[in-house]
């Protein structure tokens, strides 16, 4: 893996945000029992 310097922080954050916006919903899933437990504390 490449090493990044402090001068690249903003570039890395922007790259992460762009990737996340495109792929977030495809990569997110609910785990068994979470919905039931969440509704009981809401």
C-alpha positions as CSV (number, residue, x, y, z in Angstrom):
1,X,0.0,0.0,0.0
2,X,1.2,3.5,-0.8
3,X,2.0,5.8,2.0
4,X,0.3,9.2,1.9
5,X,1.6,12.5,3.3
6,X,-0.2,15.1,5.4
7,X,-0.4,17.2,2.2
8,X,-2.8,14.6,0.7
9,X,-5.4,14.5,3.5
10,X,-8.0,16.6,1.7
11,X,-7.6,14.6,-1.5
12,X,-8.0,11.3,0.4
13,X,-11.1,12.6,2.2
14,X,-12.7,13.7,-1.1
15,X,-11.9,10.4,-2.7
16,X,-13.4,8.5,0.2
17,X,-16.6,10.6,0.1
18,X,-17.0,10.2,-3.7
19,X,-16.6,6.4,-3.4
20,X,-18.9,6.2,-0.4
21,X,-21.7,8.1,-2.1
22,X,-21.6,5.7,-5.1
23,X,-21.2,2.4,-3.2
24,X,-22.7,2.9,0.3
25,X,-26.2,1.5,-0.3
26,X,-24.8,-1.6,-2.2
27,X,-22.3,-2.3,0.6
28,X,-24.6,-1.8,3.6
29,X,-26.8,-4.5,5.0
30,X,-28.8,-5.0,8.1
31,X,-27.7,-7.7,10.5
32,X,-30.1,-10.3,11.8
33,X,-32.1,-9.1,14.8
34,X,-31.0,-5.4,14.5
35,X,-34.4,-4.1,13.2
36,X,-36.3,-5.9,16.0
37,X,-33.9,-4.7,18.7
38,X,-33.7,-1.2,17.3
39,X,-37.5,-0.8,17.3
40,X,-37.7,-1.9,20.9
41,X,-35.4,1.0,22.1
42,X,-36.8,3.7,19.8
